[in-house]
Amino acid sequence: MDIQSFLARQFLFESLSEDQMELIAGSASIKKVKKTELLFSEAQPATAFFIVVSGKVKIYKLSSDGSEQILHIQEPGDLVAEAIIFDFDTYPAFCEALEDTVLIRLSKPEFLKLLGHFPDITFKIMSAYSRRLRLLLAKIEELSLHDIKSRLANYLLSNSIIKNKRCIVRLSLTKKDLASMLGTIPETLSRTLNFFKREKLISEEKNQIIIFNKTKLKSFI
């Protein structure tokens, strides 16, 4: 694949010139991980950050009792562990492939050396990175201020598509992973789904959810 062209389409590098992108691509390589394989572990030395080319990974932390809290599901085009560029010497969470995944790996030492030599690149990347942080803060606010009905309704509406005149949501995650991403447990997620079913707002068919009343579902947000 053309690594330079792919990188140029990512938000972190969208303001860079072609010559600057050529320098960035020089510190990049292809990384492949199999389904359930760890890309990195929490507290592991942070030697690189990544961009998903194909597949899907989850970023998660483990509580003291071993329960899993998913922080992000990263899909094609998403950055993985980019915070280590400026902030961390070790990875702050775990990253596991949800399916066979191809990523672009950018070496942290080589990348930092490049930034030291070219301050203009540094300023452009910091600007893009600050926009990313604002999105993360919005996610934290959503988890802390909205209950599970609101978070689930928002997830369903945000991921819905119209197919054959029906409003559907394809469930690419397991119920366990979806519950973790929404900041709850599978039992609470099941109760909330059943509540929406009793209210005749949704139904389930195999790996998808059918939304019957988008307006009423939106009232829970």
C-alpha positions, 0 to 999 in steps of 0.5 A: 500500500502507499503509506504516504498517501494513506497518512496524508488523509489522516486528521493528524497530518492533513495540514502537512505539505507533500515534502513533510508527509514524505518525512513522516512516511519514512518513520512508518511501517506496516503492522499486522495483528490477529483477532484477540492478539494484543497490540500492546499492554498497559505499562508496556514501554511506548515505542510507537503509535498506530493508525488502523488501516483495516480491521478493528481494535479495542482500547481498554483498562482493567479494574482491580477485580479484573473487569474490563472497561472499554475506552474506545473502539478504533476502526479504519482511519482511527489513531491508536495511542497517539497520546504517547507522542508527547505525554507517556513513556508507557502505554496507558491502557491495553489494545486488543484486535477485535478482528484481523487488523492491519495498522501503520506503525510510527516509531516514537523515537524516529517521530520525535527526532523528526519533530525536533528538526522540523518545528513547523510540523510539530505546531501543525500536529499539536493543533490537530491533536488538540482537536482530538482531545476536545472529542475525548473530553466530550466522551467523558462528559457524556459518560458522566452526565447521561444515564444508560438509557440516554447513552444507549439511545444516542448510540442506536440513533448515531449508528442507525441506517435506512435499509429497505425502508427500515431504520436498523443498527448493525451490531458489530460488537458483542453485548459485553463489549457494547456494555463496556463501551457505554460504561455499564454492565451486560445485565444493565444493558439487557434490561435497558434494551428490554425496556425499549422493546416494551415501549415498542421503540425497538426490536432485535433481529439476529445481529441488528436492532430495528428502530420503530420510533426515532422521535421517542427514542431521541427523547431519552437523550 
